[in-house]
Amino acid sequence: MKSRLLAGTAAVALALVGALLIIFYANGADQRALASTEPVDVLVVKTAIPAGTPVNDMAASLVVEKVPAAGKSDSALSTLDGKANTVSAVDLIPGEQLLNERLVAPEEGEDKSTTTVPAGFQEVSFQLEPQRVAGGRIAVGDHVGIFLSFEDGAYKPKLEDATTQLTLRKVLVTAVQRAAVVEEPAEGEANPQDTTLPAGSLMLTVAVTDVDAGKIVFASEFGRLWLTKEPLDAQDNGPRIERKEVVYK
């Protein structure tokens, strides 16, 4: 009887020790996980900043946000200390982290022949006719507004009225491909081609967030896109859904 009691007591003690070890391990794992996601400060672009903007004029367009350490870009800045007398090398898009290499000396200027995808953004392409792309007058480095249209509406379920909305604002264009204009050459002449003309379709590539990329893909599959050439200082009166009953108002 006494031996069974001792054995039972020992089993209970071992169970308690095991439970405590599991708790201690779990707490340690939580602390290790927390350490890997410890929030750090980073400067994030709040409103669009055109290329060439002096750093002293950027304060109102930037905000300090806390992000997990693993989510901060290696060259992201947390303050503007030491960046006096610099300017933005390229257009800065809302939502991107402010990277050290984005701020340069004024004389370095901006290389118009190339454009860099902002950190955290991705590229997506779509094909449109010239009349849907400001007559084809869109170039790499421009910013565009993207309208999404749906025949049966997209604002409420089973909405029968067609709708259009300027959903994406000031989107950076990273590539433009134009369909070649093929003409019959005159006898003895080379085949003339001018791919800068807005004839045929255009393939545009833009830099957007993952969420906005999904919107573009969905509208390309099940609706229609229409673009405006929208500079960074274009007026923004907020989102508005166009449909028959309000379009004349």
C-alpha positions in Angstrom: 0.0 0.0 0.0 2.8 2.4 1.0 4.8 1.5 -2.1 1.8 2.2 -4.4 1.3 5.6 -2.6 5.0 6.5 -3.1 4.8 5.5 -6.8 1.7 7.6 -7.3 3.3 10.6 -5.6 6.4 10.2 -7.8 4.3 10.0 -10.9 2.5 13.2 -10.0 5.8 15.0 -9.2 7.2 13.9 -12.6 4.1 15.1 -14.3 4.4 18.5 -12.6 8.1 18.8 -13.5 7.2 17.9 -17.1 4.5 20.5 -17.3 6.8 23.2 -15.9 9.5 22.3 -18.4 6.9 22.6 -21.2 5.8 26.0 -19.9 9.3 27.3 -19.6 10.1 26.1 -23.1 7.0 27.7 -24.6 7.8 31.0 -22.8 11.3 30.9 -24.2 10.0 30.2 -27.7 7.6 33.2 -27.4 10.5 35.4 -26.2 12.7 34.2 -29.1 9.9 34.8 -31.6 9.2 38.3 -30.1 12.9 39.2 -30.4 12.9 38.3 -34.1 9.8 40.6 -34.7 10.9 43.4 -32.3 9.5 46.6 -33.8 11.9 49.2 -35.1 11.3 52.7 -36.4 11.4 53.4 -40.1 10.5 56.5 -42.2 7.6 55.7 -44.6 6.4 57.9 -47.4 2.9 59.2 -46.5 2.2 61.4 -49.5 3.9 61.4 -52.9 7.3 63.2 -53.1 8.5 64.3 -56.6 12.0 63.7 -57.7 14.4 66.6 -56.8 12.5 67.5 -53.6 14.9 68.9 -51.0 15.0 66.8 -47.8 14.0 69.9 -45.8 10.7 69.9 -47.6 9.9 66.3 -47.0 8.9 66.3 -43.3 5.2 66.7 -44.0 5.2 63.8 -46.5 6.9 61.3 -44.2 5.8 59.4 -41.1 7.7 57.3 -38.6 6.2 53.8 -38.4 7.1 50.7 -36.3 7.7 47.6 -38.4 9.1 44.2 -37.4 12.9 44.2 -37.6 12.7 41.5 -40.3 10.5 43.7 -42.4 12.8 46.8 -42.5 14.9 47.2 -45.6 18.6 47.1 -45.0 19.1 50.7 -46.1 15.8 52.1 -44.7 16.2 55.3 -42.7 14.6 56.0 -39.3 15.5 59.7 -39.2 16.7 62.4 -41.6 19.8 63.1 -39.5 22.9 63.6 -41.6 20.8 64.1 -44.8 20.8 67.9 -45.0 21.3 69.4 -48.4 20.2 66.2 -50.2 17.2 65.7 -52.6 15.1 62.8 -53.6 16.7 61.0 -56.5 13.5 59.6 -57.9 9.7 60.0 -57.3 8.8 58.5 -53.9 5.5 56.6 -53.7 3.2 56.5 -50.7 3.7 53.3 -48.7 7.4 52.8 -49.5 10.2 52.9 -46.9 12.6 55.8 -47.3 15.9 54.2 -48.4 19.3 55.8 -47.9 20.1 55.6 -51.7 16.9 57.6 -52.5 18.5 60.8 -51.1 21.4 62.2 -53.2 23.3 65.4 -53.7 21.4 67.9 -55.9 23.9 67.7 -58.7 23.4 64.0 -59.1 19.9 64.7 -60.4 17.6 61.9 -61.7 18.4 59.4 -64.4 15.3 59.6 -66.6 16.3 56.5 -68.7 15.6 54.1 -65.9 13.3 53.8 -62.9 13.6 51.7 -59.8 10.7 49.7 -58.3 10.1 51.0 -54.7 11.0 48.7 -51.9 8.1 46.4 -51.0 6.3 47.0 -54.3 5.9 44.6 -57.2 5.4 44.9 -61.0 2.3 43.9 -63.0 1.6 44.3 -66.7 -1.6 44.8 -68.7 -2.4 45.6 -72.3 -4.7 48.4 -73.5 -5.6 50.3 -76.6 -4.1 53.8 -77.0 -7.3 55.7 -76.2 -7.3 54.0 -72.8 -3.8 55.2 -72.1 -3.9 59.0 -72.6 -3.5 58.5 -76.4 -0.4 56.5 -75.8 1.5 59.4 -74.4 2.8 57.5 -71.4 6.5 57.0 -70.7 8.6 55.2 -68.2 8.7 57.2 -65.0 5.3 58.8 -65.5 2.5 58.3 -63.0 -1.0 57.2 -63.9 -4.4 57.0 -62.4 -6.2 53.7 -63.0 -10.0 53.5 -63.4 -11.7 50.2 -62.9 -15.1 49.6 -64.7 -17.6 46.8 -64.4 -20.7 46.3 -66.4 -22.8 44.9 -63.5 -21.2 47.2 -60.9 -18.8 46.3 -58.1 -20.0 48.4 -55.2 -22.8 46.2 -53.9 -23.8 42.6 -54.6 -26.2 42.2 -57.6 -25.9 45.9 -58.5 -27.2 46.0 -62.1 -25.9 49.5 -62.9 -22.5 49.7 -64.5 -19.8 51.5 -62.3 -16.5 53.2 -62.8 -14.1 54.4 -60.1 -10.6 56.0 -60.1 -9.3 53.3 -57.7 -5.5 53.6 -58.0 -3.8 57.0 -57.8 -0.4 58.2 -59.0 0.9 54.7 -59.9 4.5 54.6 -61.2 5.0 53.3 -64.7 8.2 51.1 -65.0 7.9 49.9 -68.6 6.0 50.7 -71.8 5.9 48.4 -74.8 4.2 49.5 -78.0 2.9 47.3 -80.9 4.9 47.9 -84.0 3.3 49.7 -86.9 3.7 47.5 -89.9 3.2 49.1 -93.3 3.9 47.9 -96.8 7.2 49.4 -97.9 7.5 51.3 -101.2 9.4 49.5 -103.9 13.1 49.7 -103.1 12.6 51.1 -99.6 13.0 49.5 -96.2 9.9 48.6 -94.2 9.2 51.8 -92.2 8.3 51.2 -88.6 7.7 53.8 -85.8 6.9 52.1 -82.5 6.5 55.5 -80.8 3.2 56.1 -82.5 0.1 55.2 -80.5 -1.1 52.7 -83.1 -2.1 49.2 -81.9 -2.0 48.1 -78.3 0.3 49.1 -75.5 1.7 46.9 -72.8 2.3 48.8 -69.6 4.1 47.7 -66.5 3.5 49.5 -63.2 4.8 49.2 -59.6 2.1 48.6 -57.0 1.5 46.9 -53.7 0.4 43.2 -53.7 -3.2 44.3 -53.0 -3.3 46.8 -55.8 -1.8 44.2 -58.2 -4.7 41.9 -57.4 -7.2 44.7 -58.2 -5.5 45.3 -61.6 -5.5 41.6 -62.4 -9.2 41.2 -61.4 -10.3 44.1 -63.4 -8.3 43.0 -66.4 -10.0 39.6 -66.2 -13.6 40.6 -65.4 -13.9 44.3 -66.2 -12.0 47.1 -68.0 -9.2 49.5 -67.3 -8.8 53.1 -68.3 -5.8 55.2 -67.4 -5.1 58.9 -67.0 -1.7 60.6 -67.0 -1.6 61.8 -63.4 1.3 63.8 -62.1 2.2 63.7 -58.5 0.7 67.2 -57.9 -2.6 66.3 -59.5 -5.7 67.2 -57.5 -7.2 64.4 -55.5 -10.9 64.9 -54.4 -11.2 61.4 -52.9 -12.8 58.2 -54.3 -16.1 58.6 -56.3 -18.1 55.8 -57.9 -19.6 56.8 -61.2 -22.9 55.3 -62.3 -25.9 56.5 -64.4 -27.7 58.1 -61.5 -24.8 60.3 -60.4 -22.7 60.9 -63.5 -24.5 64.1 -64.5 -24.4 65.6 -61.0 
